[in-house]
């Protein structure tokens, strides 16, 4: 799927960073493309990043200079949807339920990954499972909040 994302990361060793991005997400092949506008202090740069989790590589293009670098992936693949081991938390309606087609049913879930013990939560629409909000915390990544 493709969409827009606002992401805030809080790492224990650095101040919070944020980005607004257009995202292309391929769960089946574990690929994510992020065309971002990132703010780092007073500097502003545009990046186009391709994360290939299936082969463990990442490609970064700095759009101002058109410079491309390749590196090994260091972060985990974060699912934007309901992971298989997630626990159901509840449902809610967003918007006026008494007006047809003016509300969305939201499913809430939470869980913990088996591989690194990371904790996560999320909210997706029902029945289409379109992500609304995802939160992820591990010792390696710190807290990452993604809003769609």
N, C-alpha and C positions, 0 to 999 in steps of 0.2 A: 504494500500500500504506500501511498504518498500523502504527506500532510505537512502542517506547520507545527513547530515545537519551540517552546521556551524551556530552557534547562538551567538550573542553578546547581552548582556543585560546591560542597563544603568539605575541604580536605583539612585534616588535623594540622598539616605542616604549612599551609598557605591560606591566605584570605579567600573568601568566596569569589567564584568567578561565574559569569552567566553568559548565555548566548541565546539569540533568536535564530531559528534555522528552518529551512525547508528540508524535509527528510524523505528519503526513499528507503523503505524497510522490506527486506526479504527474509522472512523467518526460515523458510525451507532451506535456503542455501547459506544462511547466517551471514548476510551482507547488509551493510547499512551505508548509505551515502548521506552526508550532512553538508549542505551548502549554508554556511553560517556567517553571521555578523557577530563577532566576539568583541567584548570590551575587556581590556586588561589595563586597569588604571586609566590614564588619560589617552593611551594609544588605542586606535581602532584599526583593525585589519579584517579583511574578508578572506575566508578560507573555504575551500571545497575539499572535503575529506572523505575518502573511501575506506571503510573498514571491512576487511575480508577475514572474518573470523574462521571461515572454513579452511584457510591456509595460513592464518596467523600473521597477516601483513596489514599494514596501514599505509595509504598514500595521501600526502598532504600537498595541496596546491595553494600557494599564497597568490591570490588573484591580482594584487597590486604589481607583483614582480613576475608572475607566471612561473615561479620557481616550484619544482616538484621534488619532494623528498619521500623516501620509502623507509619504513621502520617496522620493527616487530611490534605486534600488539601487546600491550601490557594489561589492559583491562578485560573484564569478563563480558561476554555477550549478554545483554540485559533484554529479557523478553518484554515486549510491549503488547501485552495480552494477558490471558490467564494461564500461568504455568500449570502443568499437570499435577503438581503436588501442592497447589495453593488451597487454602482453606476459605470457604465461603463465609463472608461477614454479614452481608445483607443486601437489600435493594433499596433504591430511593427513586423518586421522580424529580426531575429538574424541569421547571417551567410549569405553566398552568395546565393541569390535567383535564380541566373542563373544556378546553378548546382543542379540537382535533388537530393533530400534526404540529402542535406547539409545545410539546414536552418530550423528554427522553427518559427512558427507564435506565437507571445506572445500577450495575452490579459491583459490589465491593468485595475485595479478597485480600488475603495476606498470607505470608509464609516465610520459609527459611530454605535457602539452597543447601543441598547435601554436600556439594563439593567444597565450598569455603565457608559455610555457615553464615552467609549474608542474609540479612532480613529485608523483606520487600513488602510493599502494599500496592494496590492499584484500584482504579475505577474504570470500567468499560461500559459502553452502551449495550443494551440488549434489544434485539437479538443479534445484532451485527458484530458485536465484540470490537467496536472501534475504541481505541484508547482515549481516555480523558485526562487521567493523571496517573503517574507511576512514581513511586519512591523506592530507593534502593540504598542500603547501607552495608558496607563491609569495612574491615580494617584497612584493606588495600585501596578502596576507592573513596572512603569517606561517605558522606550523604549526598546522593544525587536525586534531585527532584525534577521530573519532566512533566510539562503540561502541554496538552495538544489542543 
